[in-house]
Amino acid sequence: MALWQGFRDWLGQRTSTQLASALAVMAAVALTGSLFATGHAVRTDQRQQAALAASADYAAMVSKLGAESSLTASSLTAGDAAYLSAWLSVFQSGPERDGATLEQTCRTGRGGAGVRFIRAPVGKPAGLAALETAPTARMPGLGPDTYRVTLHRGVLCPGRAVEVVMVRRSVGSLDIAVGRVVDRSGQAWGWAVLAVLITGAVILISGLTAATYARRRLTHAITEVSQALDRAAVGDFSRRAPEVGVAPELTELTVQANRTLDRLEELLSWLRDSADQLAHDFRTPLARATARLERLSEAGDTAERSRLGLEAAQDLRALTRAMNEAMALREGEAWRFETVALDRMLASVADLYEPLAEEQGVRLVVEAEAVSVLGVSSLLQRAVANLVDNAIKYSPPGGTVTLRAFHDGERPALSVADQGPGIDPERLADAALRSAAADAEGRESHGLGLTFVRAILRRHGAEMMIDDAAPGAIVTAHFTR
């Protein structure tokens, strides 16, 4: 387990280029290893074929010797030895039905030629003496008394060295060695070796080239992403990383990076707009409270002083609520999402504002399907409460405020509609940023009004739209999740 973990750690520290290069080298090494393994198997088969042929030659030679093979040292004469030598010279070429001559072997390098050697107790030995004097290597896997002999250049062939597999045994008083020249790999094997070597070189070069190209491509792609992020760090969101055509393996990363940059640009834009709106919404109650306090200091009537004090206190409370709502957008709870049932939430808000609606002579109507979204329940409830509060304030006595939760196609949605004065169509585009109607009527909106609602909905990936309800206004939020 520790070894495997160490190997995984080592792999984790390697770059893609290093891994690709390592794979190319391993492939080339494996191909070369398979070549050597195949060559060894072929060579072993050739030696086995030579050993079988040598055994057959030995049996044929002993059969042709006949009675001479049973001569003992005491009965063998010099004439017998001369006869065996002459006989061996005739037999030296061996049975040619399945082999090559020594001349062919020396000229082409092909195997199959037979070599012989006989030593008798008297007289001179006959045949190839090197079979007796050359170093031998026993090959028990190819049969008993089977040896491998390497004959250097000039021993058998003037221009090349050959390998011989021989069977060496004693028959009567005769010491006989019968061998066959092992076939070389041949021209076909040489071409195969060359093809394998070329293939290995191509694999190695291709792998290294691909690794180098991949490294440069990845480096270029990462550089593009880094430059886009560097510019965003100083407030320049005009550049995006290319999502295709640079490094396909980084497409998901570049898409996510660009999506993050888009979101950051959107948030910064909203921040600038919100800062303007905050200044506007804070300035209005502050200016109103300041004016009332100044009038309070000059008022001589006790009732007037009391009224101005209460109104100034109400302005300050509204300002405090606005600040609290603005701070809610940066609290950690704004990121803890859960499933929120919009139908239940609308019913809860309607119950909360029912007394205020009755006081204003306004009827609250809830038309809610079973709709759920992913979000922060407390923030969504504050946003809907703001919409309902404003809708009740702007609706005339006897008017109706309608709260709906529904599916707009496959998207969850909610809306709050009133029957008030509505909003000038020419100012609808700006209504999401400023409570224009409240300013025009000189009334007080709840906290930051539509600015606060818009900020909460954008936190939830929702799109807010304001339309003319003829009469009144309708605010609709379309959710994406």
LINKAVEN-V484434 format. One record per residue. N is the residue number from 1. RES is the residue in three letters. OMEGA is omega in whole degrees, 0 to 359 (999 if undefined). Layout:
BEGIN
N & RES & OMEGA
N & RES & OMEGA
END
This chain:
BEGIN
1 & MET & 179
2 & ALA & 179
3 & LEU & 180
4 & TRP & 178
5 & GLN & 177
6 & GLY & 178
7 & PHE & 178
8 & ARG & 177
9 & ASP & 179
10 & TRP & 178
11 & LEU & 181
12 & GLY & 181
13 & GLN & 181
14 & ARG & 176
15 & THR & 179
16 & SER & 179
17 & THR & 179
18 & GLN & 180
19 & LEU & 179
20 & ALA & 178
21 & SER & 179
22 & ALA & 178
23 & LEU & 178
24 & ALA & 179
25 & VAL & 179
26 & MET & 178
27 & ALA & 179
28 & ALA & 179
29 & VAL & 179
30 & ALA & 179
31 & LEU & 178
32 & THR & 177
33 & GLY & 178
34 & SER & 177
35 & LEU & 179
36 & PHE & 179
37 & ALA & 178
38 & THR & 178
39 & GLY & 178
40 & HIS & 179
41 & ALA & 178
42 & VAL & 181
43 & ARG & 178
44 & THR & 178
45 & ASP & 178
46 & GLN & 178
47 & ARG & 177
48 & GLN & 178
49 & GLN & 178
50 & ALA & 180
51 & ALA & 178
52 & LEU & 179
53 & ALA & 179
54 & ALA & 178
55 & SER & 178
56 & ALA & 178
57 & ASP & 181
58 & TYR & 180
59 & ALA & 179
60 & ALA & 181
61 & MET & 179
62 & VAL & 180
63 & SER & 181
64 & LYS & 178
65 & LEU & 177
66 & GLY & 185
67 & ALA & 182
68 & GLU & 182
69 & SER & 181
70 & SER & 179
71 & LEU & 178
72 & THR & 181
73 & ALA & 183
74 & SER & 183
75 & SER & 182
76 & LEU & 181
77 & THR & 177
78 & ALA & 178
79 & GLY & 177
80 & ASP & 180
81 & ALA & 178
82 & ALA & 178
83 & TYR & 180
84 & LEU & 179
85 & SER & 179
86 & ALA & 180
87 & TRP & 181
88 & LEU & 179
89 & SER & 178
90 & VAL & 185
91 & PHE & 189
92 & GLN & 181
93 & SER & 175
94 & GLY & 176
95 & PRO & 188
96 & GLU & 182
97 & ARG & 181
98 & ASP & 182
99 & GLY & 179
100 & ALA & 177
101 & THR & 178
102 & LEU & 180
103 & GLU & 178
104 & GLN & 179
105 & THR & 181
106 & CYS & 183
107 & ARG & 187
108 & THR & 184
109 & GLY & 178
110 & ARG & 178
111 & GLY & 176
112 & GLY & 180
113 & ALA & 181
114 & GLY & 176
115 & VAL & 186
116 & ARG & 174
117 & PHE & 177
118 & ILE & 174
119 & ARG & 177
120 & ALA & 180
121 & PRO & 180
122 & VAL & 178
123 & GLY & 181
124 & LYS & 175
125 & PRO & 181
126 & ALA & 177
127 & GLY & 184
128 & LEU & 184
129 & ALA & 182
130 & ALA & 177
131 & LEU & 179
132 & GLU & 188
133 & THR & 183
134 & ALA & 177
135 & PRO & 182
136 & THR & 176
137 & ALA & 182
138 & ARG & 179
139 & MET & 184
140 & PRO & 180
141 & GLY & 181
142 & LEU & 178
143 & GLY & 180
144 & PRO & 178
145 & ASP & 179
146 & THR & 186
147 & TYR & 174
148 & ARG & 183
149 & VAL & 174
150 & THR & 180
151 & LEU & 184
152 & HIS & 181
153 & ARG & 180
154 & GLY & 180
155 & VAL & 178
156 & LEU & 179
157 & CYS & 182
158 & PRO & 189
159 & GLY & 182
160 & ARG & 173
161 & ALA & 181
162 & VAL & 176
163 & GLU & 184
164 & VAL & 170
165 & VAL & 186
166 & MET & 172
167 & VAL & 186
168 & ARG & 182
169 & ARG & 176
170 & SER & 177
171 & VAL & 186
172 & GLY & 178
173 & SER & 183
174 & LEU & 174
175 & ASP & 188
176 & ILE & 173
177 & ALA & 180
178 & VAL & 183
179 & GLY & 174
180 & ARG & 176
181 & VAL & 180
182 & VAL & 181
183 & ASP & 174
184 & ARG & 182
185 & SER & 177
186 & GLY & 183
187 & GLN & 180
188 & ALA & 179
189 & TRP & 178
190 & GLY & 176
191 & TRP & 178
192 & ALA & 178
193 & VAL & 180
194 & LEU & 180
195 & ALA & 180
196 & VAL & 180
197 & LEU & 179
198 & ILE & 179
199 & THR & 178
200 & GLY & 179
201 & ALA & 179
202 & VAL & 179
203 & ILE & 181
204 & LEU & 182
205 & ILE & 180
206 & SER & 179
207 & GLY & 179
208 & LEU & 178
209 & THR & 179
210 & ALA & 179
211 & ALA & 179
212 & THR & 179
213 & TYR & 180
214 & ALA & 180
215 & ARG & 180
216 & ARG & 180
217 & ARG & 178
218 & LEU & 179
219 & THR & 179
220 & HIS & 180
221 & ALA & 180
222 & ILE & 177
223 & THR & 179
224 & GLU & 179
225 & VAL & 181
226 & SER & 180
227 & GLN & 177
228 & ALA & 179
229 & LEU & 179
230 & ASP & 179
231 & ARG & 179
232 & ALA & 181
233 & ALA & 179
234 & VAL & 174
235 & GLY & 179
236 & ASP & 182
237 & PHE & 182
238 & SER & 185
239 & ARG & 176
240 & ARG & 177
241 & ALA & 177
242 & PRO & 185
243 & GLU & 179
244 & VAL & 174
245 & GLY & 179
246 & VAL & 179
247 & ALA & 183
248 & PRO & 181
249 & GLU & 179
250 & LEU & 182
251 & THR & 180
252 & GLU & 179
253 & LEU & 181
254 & THR & 177
255 & VAL & 180
256 & GLN & 179
257 & ALA & 178
258 & ASN & 178
259 & ARG & 177
260 & THR & 178
261 & LEU & 177
262 & ASP & 179
263 & ARG & 178
264 & LEU & 179
265 & GLU & 179
266 & GLU & 180
267 & LEU & 179
268 & LEU & 176
269 & SER & 177
270 & TRP & 179
271 & LEU & 178
272 & ARG & 179
273 & ASP & 181
274 & SER & 179
275 & ALA & 177
276 & ASP & 181
277 & GLN & 177
278 & LEU & 178
279 & ALA & 180
280 & HIS & 185
281 & ASP & 176
282 & PHE & 183
283 & ARG & 183
284 & THR & 179
285 & PRO & 178
286 & LEU & 179
287 & ALA & 180
288 & ARG & 179
289 & ALA & 179
290 & THR & 180
291 & ALA & 181
292 & ARG & 178
293 & LEU & 176
294 & GLU & 177
295 & ARG & 178
296 & LEU & 181
297 & SER & 182
298 & GLU & 184
299 & ALA & 178
300 & GLY & 181
301 & ASP & 182
302 & THR & 180
303 & ALA & 179
304 & GLU & 178
305 & ARG & 179
306 & SER & 180
307 & ARG & 180
308 & LEU & 178
309 & GLY & 178
310 & LEU & 180
311 & GLU & 177
312 & ALA & 178
313 & ALA & 178
314 & GLN & 176
315 & ASP & 181
316 & LEU & 177
317 & ARG & 177
318 & ALA & 178
319 & LEU & 178
320 & THR & 178
321 & ARG & 180
322 & ALA & 179
323 & MET & 179
324 & ASN & 180
325 & GLU & 176
326 & ALA & 179
327 & MET & 181
328 & ALA & 182
329 & LEU & 181
330 & ARG & 179
331 & GLU & 181
332 & GLY & 182
333 & GLU & 181
334 & ALA & 182
335 & TRP & 181
336 & ARG & 186
337 & PHE & 176
338 & GLU & 178
339 & THR & 182
340 & VAL & 177
341 & ALA & 183
342 & LEU & 181
343 & ASP & 179
344 & ARG & 181
345 & MET & 178
346 & LEU & 178
347 & ALA & 179
348 & SER & 179
349 & VAL & 179
350 & ALA & 177
351 & ASP & 182
352 & LEU & 185
353 & TYR & 179
354 & GLU & 178
355 & PRO & 179
356 & LEU & 179
357 & ALA & 179
358 & GLU & 179
359 & GLU & 180
360 & GLN & 182
361 & GLY & 182
362 & VAL & 180
363 & ARG & 176
364 & LEU & 179
365 & VAL & 179
366 & VAL & 176
367 & GLU & 190
368 & ALA & 168
369 & GLU & 176
370 & ALA & 184
371 & VAL & 179
372 & SER & 176
373 & VAL & 176
374 & LEU & 182
375 & GLY & 179
376 & VAL & 188
377 & SER & 184
378 & SER & 180
379 & LEU & 179
380 & LEU & 179
381 & GLN & 177
382 & ARG & 181
383 & ALA & 180
384 & VAL & 179
385 & ALA & 177
386 & ASN & 181
387 & LEU & 181
388 & VAL & 180
389 & ASP & 179
390 & ASN & 181
391 & ALA & 179
392 & ILE & 182
393 & LYS & 184
394 & TYR & 182
395 & SER & 178
396 & PRO & 175
397 & PRO & 183
398 & GLY & 180
399 & GLY & 182
400 & THR & 173
401 & VAL & 185
402 & THR & 177
403 & LEU & 182
404 & ARG & 169
405 & ALA & 188
406 & PHE & 174
407 & HIS & 175
408 & ASP & 190
409 & GLY & 178
410 & GLU & 184
411 & ARG & 173
412 & PRO & 181
413 & ALA & 171
414 & LEU & 179
415 & SER & 174
416 & VAL & 183
417 & ALA & 176
418 & ASP & 180
419 & GLN & 181
420 & GLY & 182
421 & PRO & 180
422 & GLY & 182
423 & ILE & 178
424 & ASP & 181
425 & PRO & 180
426 & GLU & 182
427 & ARG & 180
428 & LEU & 182
429 & ALA & 182
430 & ASP & 186
431 & ALA & 179
432 & ALA & 181
433 & LEU & 185
434 & ARG & 176
435 & SER & 188
436 & ALA & 183
437 & ALA & 181
438 & ALA & 179
439 & ASP & 183
440 & ALA & 182
441 & GLU & 182
442 & GLY & 180
443 & ARG & 181
444 & GLU & 173
445 & SER & 181
446 & HIS & 178
447 & GLY & 181
448 & LEU & 176
449 & GLY & 186
450 & LEU & 178
451 & THR & 179
452 & PHE & 180
453 & VAL & 180
454 & ARG & 179
455 & ALA & 180
456 & ILE & 181
457 & LEU & 179
458 & ARG & 173
459 & ARG & 182
460 & HIS & 179
461 & GLY & 182
462 & ALA & 179
463 & GLU & 181
464 & MET & 178
465 & MET & 177
466 & ILE & 182
467 & ASP & 177
468 & ASP & 182
469 & ALA & 175
470 & ALA & 5
471 & PRO & 177
472 & GLY & 180
473 & ALA & 177
474 & ILE & 178
475 & VAL & 183
476 & THR & 177
477 & ALA & 178
478 & HIS & 182
479 & PHE & 179
480 & THR & 182
481 & ARG & 999
END
